[in-house]
Amino acid sequence: MTAIDIPPSTVQPGSFLTLHYRLAGPAGDVINTFADKPATLSLGQGQLAPAVEQRLLGLAEGTRATFELAAGEAFGARNGAMQQWVSRKLLDELGAPGAHYGVGDMVQFPTPDGQGHYAGAVLQVRDDGAVRFDFNHPLAGQPVTFEVHLIGVL
């Protein structure tokens, strides 16, 4: 009986992946799973930016790679319209009434359908309690380093 060499699986559209990955901008890591449990996701389901998913296509199981994405390629350009004031009243309705917000805090908000969440970074707090948030992705408009170790491909 001889062992048969089975080629490693490669990433295709719709592949289910187990991987470690890191997304970093000029200021450092935004997401890094290398020190924790690996991530599991399905390609094409919006869990990663399309430009990041594109880098995974064709990679074989077991691959370790690092990709440099140009400013704005991974998460688009920064959009000034994504910076918005939110009233204290609405913050109390959506979150913990009376919660304190400080510049730089990341705050989770429920989506209108209640099925998911999105985040905003606190830019400014007024005396009346209103808070100006930046709802852009933290890496929008920045060059991104994407490092990956593909553990499993189905």
matplotlib code that plots the C-alpha trace (Angstrom):
import matplotlib.pyplot as plt

x = [0.0, 1.4, 0.5, -1.2, -0.2, -3.3, -2.7, -3.7, -7.1, -7.0, -9.2, -12.1, -15.1, -17.4, -14.7, -15.1, -11.8, -10.0, -7.2, -5.2, -5.0, -3.8, -5.0, -2.7, -2.5, 0.3, -0.7, -0.5, -2.9, -6.6, -7.4, -4.9, -6.0, -2.5, -2.3, -5.9, -8.2, -8.1, -11.0, -13.5, -15.4, -17.0, -15.5, -18.0, -20.2, -18.9, -16.8, -13.7, -13.3, -13.5, -9.9, -8.7, -10.8, -9.3, -5.8, -6.9, -8.2, -6.0, -3.9, -3.3, -4.1, -1.1, 0.0, 1.5, 1.6, 1.7, 0.1, 0.4, -2.8, -2.6, -4.3, -8.1, -7.9, -9.0, -11.7, -12.3, -11.6, -12.5, -16.0, -16.7, -20.4, -19.7, -18.9, -22.1, -23.5, -25.7, -27.9, -27.7, -31.3, -30.6, -27.5, -29.6, -32.1, -29.5, -27.1, -26.7, -28.6, -26.2, -23.1, -19.9, -18.2, -14.6, -12.7, -11.2, -13.8, -15.3, -19.1, -21.3, -24.7, -27.4, -28.4, -31.9, -33.1, -31.6, -29.7, -26.2, -24.0, -21.8, -19.2, -18.3, -15.3, -15.9, -14.4, -15.9, -18.3, -20.4, -21.5, -25.1, -24.0, -24.2, -21.3, -19.7, -18.8, -16.7, -18.5, -15.7, -13.8, -10.7, -8.5, -10.5, -8.2, -5.0, -2.5, -3.2, -0.9, -2.8, -1.0, -2.6, -1.9, -4.5, -5.0, -7.9, -9.9, -13.2]
y = [0.0, 3.4, 6.8, 9.0, 12.6, 14.7, 18.3, 20.9, 22.6, 26.0, 29.0, 29.4, 31.8, 30.5, 28.6, 28.0, 29.1, 28.6, 31.1, 33.5, 37.0, 40.5, 43.8, 46.7, 50.3, 52.9, 53.1, 49.4, 46.4, 46.8, 43.1, 40.3, 36.7, 35.2, 35.4, 34.0, 31.4, 31.4, 32.9, 30.9, 32.5, 31.9, 33.8, 36.1, 36.7, 40.2, 39.1, 40.5, 43.5, 42.4, 43.5, 41.4, 38.4, 38.8, 38.2, 34.9, 33.4, 30.6, 30.3, 26.7, 25.4, 26.0, 29.1, 32.0, 35.3, 39.1, 41.6, 45.3, 47.1, 50.7, 53.6, 53.2, 49.9, 47.7, 49.9, 52.8, 56.4, 58.3, 59.8, 63.0, 62.2, 59.2, 61.7, 62.5, 64.0, 61.7, 63.3, 62.3, 61.2, 58.8, 57.5, 56.7, 54.9, 52.8, 52.1, 52.4, 55.5, 58.0, 56.2, 58.3, 58.7, 59.8, 60.8, 57.7, 55.3, 52.7, 52.4, 49.6, 50.4, 48.0, 48.0, 49.2, 45.6, 44.6, 41.7, 43.1, 45.9, 48.6, 50.8, 54.4, 56.1, 59.1, 62.3, 64.9, 65.3, 68.5, 69.9, 68.9, 65.3, 65.0, 62.9, 63.2, 59.8, 58.7, 55.7, 55.1, 51.9, 52.6, 51.7, 53.7, 55.8, 54.2, 51.7, 48.2, 45.3, 42.0, 39.0, 35.5, 31.9, 29.6, 26.7, 25.0, 25.3, 23.6]
z = [0.0, -1.0, 0.2, -2.3, -2.4, -2.3, -3.4, -0.9, -1.4, -2.9, -2.1, -4.6, -4.5, -1.8, 0.0, 3.8, 5.4, 8.8, 9.0, 11.1, 9.7, 10.5, 9.0, 9.8, 8.8, 9.4, 13.1, 13.6, 13.9, 13.7, 13.6, 14.6, 15.2, 15.4, 19.2, 19.6, 18.0, 14.2, 12.3, 10.3, 7.4, 4.0, 1.1, -0.6, 2.5, 3.2, 6.2, 4.6, 2.2, -1.5, -2.2, 0.8, -0.4, -3.9, -2.5, -1.0, -4.3, -5.6, -2.4, -1.2, 2.3, 4.6, 2.8, 4.7, 2.8, 3.3, 0.9, 0.7, -0.4, -1.6, 0.3, -0.1, -2.0, 1.0, 2.6, 0.2, 0.7, 3.8, 3.4, 5.3, 5.2, 7.5, 10.3, 12.1, 15.3, 17.4, 20.0, 23.7, 23.5, 20.6, 22.4, 25.5, 23.3, 21.4, 24.3, 28.0, 29.3, 30.7, 29.3, 29.2, 25.8, 25.3, 22.2, 20.6, 22.1, 19.7, 20.1, 18.7, 17.3, 16.3, 12.6, 11.8, 11.3, 14.7, 13.1, 13.3, 14.5, 13.2, 15.0, 15.2, 16.7, 19.0, 17.5, 19.7, 22.7, 23.2, 26.5, 25.7, 25.5, 21.7, 20.3, 16.8, 15.5, 12.5, 10.9, 8.4, 8.6, 10.8, 7.7, 5.1, 3.0, 4.4, 3.0, 4.5, 5.3, 5.1, 6.5, 6.4, 7.4, 5.7, 8.1, 6.3, 3.0, 2.3]

ax = plt.figure().add_subplot(projection="3d")
ax.plot(x, y, z, "-o")
ax.set_aspect("equal")
plt.show()
